[in-house]
């Protein structure tokens, strides 16, 4: 996961990550046995990739490609893919295969992850990485049998049904994935390619659907807004932006108010990415006006999941915090950020935007106090440490700045860089006795970790 997070195509977008994790967590919570015998903590994320694909990694890490999010026509279709992947983790398919091999099994697994990421360059590139070097070992260890795939289908179907989704979405979307990847055989590892499904397995799912009660589920606006974000972020080239704008303009002509709101939202995000701040604000206002907020139901009810208010508030803050905005907006932005944080206290993205608004308004002491409390509550967020380092830098506190940066690097997997930052912190003129003691202890700990990692690589 450290390698994945460092990859340029890891979609480190707060709104998309929050949606996927809320959505995926609701699926897990609806099915009592979803966490399996290990009680796995799931983490859902997106990868920028034009291929229809999803894959699972050991430990409950589940990824979806941006193209898959865009291709899903409703939340039931998206749930079908995530539920299938949860099924693989629940049944410990990956762990079972790795457990049968030698301890160096993670080496070919790493090659498989690289192949999955390489698939964005095209299927030939992915197959090339897959077949090269560790290809045979990867196939032996992670090439799931048909029985394992059917088992994931069965568990995924049960998860969907328990969570209140329309189970027919599984057939609809899996057929779309099969059509998009028919050049691959059923022997292709499911994380590398796009879960090719045999007609036999689709027929089995249809049989299960006939035995289940019909259920129609109303999608929340947030689903359509996330698809719009994924469309913008998937391809940020000039042509990609043109194509995205055309897709959003087409959405505005549809009868669905959700689609229209998502079209305006997507055009607002495009304008923001091009630094057209006035246009971005206007488009966002149209998106908000298109659909009246509804009070909400939560994911597990099977009804509307979100009125999009949190995503609207977050984009509004992004626009107001963007470079080029007049300084007179500072107090208004801070007030808006505080209100958004109070309204959506569990949104990690909005919490950081609130801190950014305080920093922009010169409220550095308040920002430090807020960020230190956030760091205490959420120790695994490198972005919090980055903001804390930025605040310390604005205060001229060099030692604390580099200590915070060191912690950010540790969480990002760049331990040697973290050790370097601690060295810089030690040499800072404002380092106190307490700071030096803290630096020495942390540096010894990290230096030992670096030595262990080098030893492990040498042994491999």
Wavefront OBJ file of the C-alpha trace (Angstrom):
o trace
v 0.000 0.000 0.000
v 2.935 2.362 0.587
v 3.984 1.738 -3.013
v 0.432 2.254 -4.256
v 0.045 5.524 -2.339
v 3.275 6.846 -3.843
v 2.158 5.993 -7.372
v 1.095 9.068 -9.340
v -2.136 7.321 -10.333
v -3.302 6.736 -6.767
v -6.380 8.985 -6.586
v -5.640 10.811 -3.366
v -8.894 12.751 -3.512
v -10.637 13.347 -0.190
v -14.192 13.310 -1.556
v -13.714 10.077 -3.532
v -11.890 8.329 -0.687
v -14.527 9.326 1.861
v -17.358 8.193 -0.386
v -15.768 4.826 -1.200
v -14.945 4.116 2.432
v -18.403 5.123 3.667
v -19.972 3.071 0.902
v -17.712 0.051 1.396
v -17.956 0.170 5.180
v -21.743 0.073 4.934
v -21.500 -3.082 2.834
v -19.177 -4.660 5.389
v -21.383 -3.630 8.326
v -24.513 -5.080 6.704
v -23.043 -8.589 6.522
v -22.021 -9.977 9.943
v -19.342 -12.306 8.582
v -17.787 -9.832 6.156
v -14.710 -9.208 8.300
v -13.930 -12.909 8.349
v -12.118 -14.813 11.045
v -9.328 -12.232 11.141
v -11.659 -9.277 11.778
v -10.101 -7.382 8.857
v -10.329 -3.597 8.729
v -11.206 -2.668 5.162
v -9.815 0.299 3.266
v -11.254 1.305 -0.115
v -9.432 3.524 -2.591
v -9.372 4.496 -6.258
v -6.663 4.258 -8.911
v -6.577 6.497 -11.963
v -6.995 4.030 -14.824
v -9.098 3.897 -18.031
v -9.706 0.129 -17.750
v -12.703 -1.438 -16.007
v -11.039 -3.131 -13.074
v -11.062 -3.683 -9.337
v -8.637 -5.634 -7.182
v -8.062 -6.709 -3.594
v -4.828 -6.858 -1.628
v -4.037 -8.755 1.575
v -5.307 -7.042 4.710
v -8.615 -5.786 3.343
v -7.303 -3.148 0.914
v -9.724 -2.902 -2.019
v -9.181 -0.709 -5.065
v -11.411 0.329 -7.935
v -10.252 1.960 -11.137
v -11.615 5.387 -11.944
v -13.117 4.042 -15.183
v -15.138 1.524 -13.187
v -16.618 4.251 -10.984
v -17.572 6.225 -14.094
v -19.021 3.176 -15.869
v -21.285 2.189 -12.963
v -24.767 3.452 -13.776
v -26.050 3.199 -10.221
v -24.877 2.355 -6.733
v -26.121 -1.217 -6.990
v -23.695 -1.840 -9.842
v -20.822 -0.340 -7.878
v -21.868 -2.392 -4.841
v -21.733 -5.578 -6.912
v -18.037 -5.098 -7.652
v -17.040 -4.027 -4.142
v -19.069 -6.867 -2.613
v -17.303 -9.381 -4.851
v -13.916 -8.068 -3.716
v -15.030 -8.078 -0.081
v -15.990 -11.715 -0.658
v -12.404 -12.535 -1.649
v -11.097 -10.962 1.549
v -13.832 -12.497 3.720
v -13.024 -15.990 2.478
v -9.276 -15.308 2.867
v -8.553 -16.444 -0.687
v -5.346 -14.420 -0.865
v -4.089 -15.535 2.528
v -4.833 -19.184 1.764
v -2.745 -19.104 -1.389
v 0.130 -17.195 0.219
v 0.058 -19.525 3.218
v 0.825 -22.480 0.983
v 3.963 -20.905 -0.377
v 7.333 -19.945 1.020
v 7.915 -16.788 2.997
v 9.088 -14.948 -0.105
v 5.560 -15.060 -1.529
v 5.212 -11.306 -1.164
v 7.927 -10.773 -3.767
v 5.795 -12.017 -6.670
v 2.810 -10.316 -5.029
v 4.669 -7.008 -5.325
v 5.241 -7.749 -9.011
v 1.520 -8.413 -9.381
v 0.687 -5.038 -7.835
v 3.069 -3.359 -10.279
v 1.385 -5.216 -13.118
v -2.032 -4.058 -11.951
v -0.794 -0.457 -11.922
v 0.910 -0.946 -15.289
v -2.406 -1.934 -16.851
v -3.185 1.766 -17.284
v -0.651 1.761 -20.102
v -2.696 -0.926 -21.832
v -3.277 -4.667 -21.458
v -0.058 -5.539 -23.275
v 2.008 -3.604 -20.741
v 0.253 -5.319 -17.843
v 0.721 -8.751 -19.366
v 4.366 -7.932 -20.015
v 5.000 -7.043 -16.391
v 2.977 -10.006 -15.265
v 4.838 -12.534 -17.408
v 8.261 -11.066 -16.744
v 10.439 -12.408 -13.976
v 7.971 -13.578 -11.352
v 5.120 -14.385 -13.743
v 5.034 -18.120 -13.148
v 5.242 -17.709 -9.365
v 2.434 -15.162 -9.383
v 0.185 -17.481 -11.342
v 0.928 -20.368 -9.017
v 0.165 -18.342 -5.900
v -2.633 -15.946 -6.876
v -4.413 -17.455 -9.871
v -7.741 -18.159 -8.182
v -9.683 -21.247 -9.134
v -13.161 -21.106 -10.560
v -14.471 -22.321 -7.212
v -12.898 -19.341 -5.423
v -14.476 -16.918 -7.903
v -17.868 -18.546 -7.492
v -17.445 -18.341 -3.732
v -16.699 -14.607 -3.997
v -19.787 -14.224 -6.192
v -21.924 -16.006 -3.603
v -20.644 -13.986 -0.663
v -20.808 -10.765 -2.683
v -24.432 -11.474 -3.591
v -25.298 -12.041 0.071
v -23.551 -8.805 1.072
v -25.456 -6.836 -1.569
v -28.754 -8.314 -0.498
v -28.094 -7.691 3.204
v -27.153 -4.069 2.474
v -30.402 -3.438 0.620
v -29.069 -3.106 -2.928
v -30.724 -4.279 -6.140
v -28.954 -7.600 -6.740
v -29.699 -7.484 -10.478
v -26.998 -4.834 -10.627
v -24.447 -7.627 -10.222
v -25.416 -9.266 -13.503
v -25.742 -5.963 -15.363
v -22.334 -4.668 -14.413
v -20.465 -7.959 -14.578
v -21.735 -8.431 -18.130
v -20.387 -4.986 -18.965
v -17.022 -5.906 -17.473
v -16.982 -9.214 -19.338
v -17.717 -7.453 -22.617
v -14.897 -4.968 -22.005
v -12.359 -7.707 -21.219
v -13.327 -10.623 -23.438
v -9.762 -10.909 -24.737
v -8.765 -12.368 -21.382
v -9.458 -15.901 -20.221
v -10.941 -17.068 -16.953
v -7.425 -18.043 -15.868
v -6.334 -14.410 -15.644
v -5.661 -13.335 -12.024
v -8.634 -11.223 -10.902
v -6.539 -8.370 -9.466
v -4.513 -7.937 -12.647
v -7.382 -7.942 -15.105
v -11.036 -7.104 -14.892
v -12.733 -10.124 -13.335
v -13.731 -11.993 -16.510
v -16.882 -13.947 -15.737
v -17.952 -17.117 -17.486
v -21.508 -17.491 -18.752
v -21.938 -20.286 -16.225
v -21.221 -17.957 -13.330
v -23.502 -15.215 -14.651
v -26.249 -17.836 -15.019
v -25.670 -18.848 -11.386
v -26.096 -15.239 -10.247
v -29.315 -14.937 -12.254
v -30.660 -18.030 -10.514
v -29.937 -16.449 -7.141
v -31.694 -13.249 -8.209
v -34.865 -15.148 -9.083
v -35.016 -16.450 -5.530
v -34.494 -13.019 -3.959
v -37.286 -10.451 -3.482
v -37.328 -7.546 -5.929
v -35.801 -4.421 -4.461
v -35.489 -0.997 -6.045
v -32.972 1.351 -4.491
v -32.821 5.120 -4.864
v -29.296 6.409 -5.392
v -28.021 9.426 -3.546
v -26.746 12.518 -5.312
v -23.292 11.937 -3.833
v -22.824 8.897 -6.098
v -23.246 11.036 -9.213
v -20.972 13.765 -7.835
v -18.235 11.217 -7.151
v -18.543 9.923 -10.715
v -18.119 13.504 -11.937
v -14.965 13.931 -9.828
v -13.573 10.647 -11.121
v -14.224 11.730 -14.706
v -12.316 14.991 -14.192
v -9.405 13.416 -12.323
v -9.033 10.334 -14.523
v -7.477 12.241 -17.420
v -6.235 15.784 -16.802
v -4.726 16.250 -20.241
v -6.137 18.940 -22.526
v -8.074 16.350 -24.516
v -9.235 14.661 -21.331
v -10.692 17.929 -20.083
v -12.435 18.517 -23.409
v -13.965 15.039 -23.291
v -15.064 15.501 -19.686
v -16.667 18.860 -20.448
v -18.563 17.303 -23.363
v -19.822 14.507 -21.112
v -21.004 17.010 -18.508
v -22.746 19.164 -21.118
v -24.562 16.033 -22.304
v -25.653 15.332 -18.726
v -27.247 18.773 -18.482
v -29.662 17.739 -21.251
v -30.933 14.683 -19.364
v -34.203 14.647 -17.471
v -32.634 13.475 -14.212
v -32.014 16.348 -11.808
v -29.248 14.311 -10.194
v -27.476 14.018 -13.544
v -27.931 17.729 -14.193
v -26.556 18.650 -10.775
v -23.588 16.335 -11.330
v -23.000 17.938 -14.749
v -22.814 21.417 -13.229
v -20.639 20.083 -10.406
v -18.228 18.485 -12.887
v -17.992 21.706 -14.902
v -17.320 23.614 -11.659
v -14.459 21.250 -10.809
v -13.059 21.572 -14.333
v -13.153 25.368 -14.040
v -11.373 25.199 -10.679
v -8.630 22.994 -12.152
v -8.150 25.650 -14.861
v -8.070 28.435 -12.219
v -11.290 29.948 -13.597
v -12.563 30.699 -10.115
v -15.544 32.887 -10.996
v -16.857 30.285 -13.437
v -16.295 27.550 -10.872
v -18.362 29.440 -8.305
v -21.170 30.045 -10.776
v -21.322 26.397 -11.825
v -21.332 25.226 -8.223
v -24.222 27.586 -7.435
v -26.166 26.075 -10.358
v -25.414 22.558 -9.113
v -26.766 23.431 -5.676
v -29.838 25.120 -7.114
v -30.642 22.211 -9.422
v -31.595 19.881 -6.621
v -33.090 20.731 -3.270
v -31.377 19.049 -0.305
v -33.108 16.073 1.225
v -32.644 14.829 4.717
v -31.112 11.769 4.963
v -31.046 8.384 5.071
v -27.825 6.513 5.592
v -26.188 3.837 3.487
v -27.558 0.903 5.433
v -31.209 1.836 4.991
v -31.181 1.061 1.303
v -32.593 4.495 0.507
v -31.014 7.727 -0.659
v -27.486 7.876 0.690
v -26.605 11.548 0.526
v -27.864 14.889 -0.652
v -24.345 15.881 -1.657
v -24.179 18.724 0.864
v -20.739 17.744 2.165
v -19.266 17.571 -1.338
v -20.842 20.898 -2.279
v -19.402 22.489 0.870
v -15.965 21.007 0.224
v -15.806 22.230 -3.378
v -16.974 25.674 -2.297
v -14.093 25.827 0.190
v -11.634 24.614 -2.447
v -12.712 27.490 -4.680
v -12.444 30.090 -1.904
v -9.066 28.761 -0.711
v -7.609 28.646 -4.222
v -4.684 30.956 -5.100
v -5.889 34.159 -6.719
v -8.847 34.810 -4.469
v -8.920 38.311 -2.911
v -7.728 38.592 0.686
v -11.072 40.137 1.641
v -12.622 36.672 1.330
v -10.539 35.433 4.274
v -12.998 36.022 7.113
v -15.931 34.789 5.027
v -14.026 31.636 4.065
v -13.052 30.968 7.675
v -16.665 31.296 8.798
v -17.854 29.014 6.023
v -15.155 26.446 6.857
v -16.080 26.477 10.538
v -19.747 25.955 9.717
v -18.900 23.105 7.333
v -16.714 21.446 9.977
v -19.481 21.685 12.558
v -21.992 20.280 10.094
v -19.727 17.461 8.875
v -17.351 16.699 11.767
v -16.467 13.254 10.404
v -15.282 14.570 7.037
v -11.504 14.408 7.086
v -11.203 16.603 3.994
v -13.355 19.376 5.464
v -11.401 19.212 8.744
v -8.194 19.926 6.852
v -9.885 22.690 4.876
v -10.895 24.279 8.174
v -7.247 24.223 9.231
v -6.210 25.732 5.888
v -8.745 28.529 6.365
v -7.296 29.313 9.789
v -3.770 29.385 8.364
v -4.867 31.641 5.485
v -6.505 34.003 7.985
v -3.325 34.237 10.057
v -4.836 32.361 13.020
v -1.683 30.291 13.433
v -1.931 29.482 17.139
v -5.523 28.328 16.714
v -4.491 26.268 13.677
v -1.683 24.589 15.644
v -4.020 23.751 18.534
v -6.633 22.344 16.142
v -4.117 20.305 14.130
v -2.393 18.893 17.218
v -5.763 17.645 18.442
v -6.524 16.199 15.013
v -3.149 14.441 14.955
v -3.889 12.963 18.366
v -7.197 11.566 17.098
v -6.072 10.562 13.593
v -2.457 9.447 13.828
v -2.285 7.867 10.376
v -2.923 10.962 8.226
v 0.253 12.400 6.693
v -1.689 15.398 5.375
v -2.323 16.554 8.935
v 1.397 16.577 9.644
v 2.018 18.440 6.384
v -0.412 21.162 7.455
v 1.121 21.239 10.917
v 4.578 21.670 9.355
v 3.241 24.481 7.168
v 1.813 26.243 10.213
v 5.041 25.899 12.186
v 6.952 27.275 9.184
v 4.672 30.328 9.122
v 5.463 30.824 12.813
v 9.196 30.482 12.212
v 9.414 27.338 14.380
v 11.940 25.409 12.326
v 12.541 22.521 14.714
v 8.861 21.674 15.064
v 8.386 22.140 11.318
v 10.934 19.449 10.446
v 9.747 17.103 13.201
v 6.232 17.285 11.732
v 7.580 16.685 8.231
v 9.481 13.665 9.524
v 6.252 12.134 10.826
v 4.556 12.801 7.503
v 7.373 10.987 5.673
v 7.164 8.044 8.069
v 3.462 7.612 7.342
v 4.174 7.834 3.619
v 6.785 5.079 3.870
v 9.778 7.346 3.216
v 11.658 6.483 6.422
v 15.153 7.539 5.231
v 13.754 10.961 4.287
v 12.182 11.172 7.746
v 15.574 10.535 9.353
v 17.026 13.350 7.227
v 14.300 15.709 8.437
v 15.114 14.863 12.042
v 18.755 15.670 11.338
v 17.742 19.085 10.011
v 15.515 19.623 13.063
v 18.431 18.896 15.403
v 20.552 21.593 13.753
v 17.829 24.257 13.915
v 18.670 27.222 16.110
v 15.410 27.064 18.071
v 15.725 23.412 19.184
v 15.061 23.075 22.905
v 16.429 20.400 25.243
v 13.069 18.627 25.122
v 13.030 18.805 21.319
v 16.532 17.308 21.109
v 15.602 14.438 23.429
v 12.518 13.730 21.322
v 14.553 13.876 18.107
v 17.225 11.501 19.450
v 14.664 8.912 20.554
v 12.723 9.054 17.300
v 15.863 8.989 15.177
v 17.146 5.837 16.915
v 13.812 4.153 16.316
v 13.672 5.091 12.641
v 17.345 4.312 11.988
v 16.777 0.815 13.337
v 13.791 0.444 11.023
v 15.908 1.511 8.037
v 18.566 -1.077 8.931
v 15.958 -3.803 9.214
v 14.444 -2.905 5.853
v 17.857 -2.943 4.177
v 18.595 -6.323 5.754
v 15.296 -7.746 4.520
v 15.922 -6.505 0.967
v 19.426 -7.988 1.008
v 18.097 -11.362 2.168
v 15.462 -11.363 -0.588
l 1 2 3 4 5 6 7 8 9 10 11 12 13 14 15 16 17 18 19 20 21 22 23 24 25 26 27 28 29 30 31 32 33 34 35 36 37 38 39 40 41 42 43 44 45 46 47 48 49 50 51 52 53 54 55 56 57 58 59 60 61 62 63 64 65 66 67 68 69 70 71 72 73 74 75 76 77 78 79 80 81 82 83 84 85 86 87 88 89 90 91 92 93 94 95 96 97 98 99 100 101 102 103 104 105 106 107 108 109 110 111 112 113 114 115 116 117 118 119 120 121 122 123 124 125 126 127 128 129 130 131 132 133 134 135 136 137 138 139 140 141 142 143 144 145 146 147 148 149 150 151 152 153 154 155 156 157 158 159 160 161 162 163 164 165 166 167 168 169 170 171 172 173 174 175 176 177 178 179 180 181 182 183 184 185 186 187 188 189 190 191 192 193 194 195 196 197 198 199 200 201 202 203 204 205 206 207 208 209 210 211 212 213 214 215 216 217 218 219 220 221 222 223 224 225 226 227 228 229 230 231 232 233 234 235 236 237 238 239 240 241 242 243 244 245 246 247 248 249 250 251 252 253 254 255 256 257 258 259 260 261 262 263 264 265 266 267 268 269 270 271 272 273 274 275 276 277 278 279 280 281 282 283 284 285 286 287 288 289 290 291 292 293 294 295 296 297 298 299 300 301 302 303 304 305 306 307 308 309 310 311 312 313 314 315 316 317 318 319 320 321 322 323 324 325 326 327 328 329 330 331 332 333 334 335 336 337 338 339 340 341 342 343 344 345 346 347 348 349 350 351 352 353 354 355 356 357 358 359 360 361 362 363 364 365 366 367 368 369 370 371 372 373 374 375 376 377 378 379 380 381 382 383 384 385 386 387 388 389 390 391 392 393 394 395 396 397 398 399 400 401 402 403 404 405 406 407 408 409 410 411 412 413 414 415 416 417 418 419 420 421 422 423 424 425 426 427 428 429 430 431 432 433 434 435 436 437 438 439 440 441 442 443 444 445 446 447 448 449 450 451 452 453 454 455 456 457 458 459 460
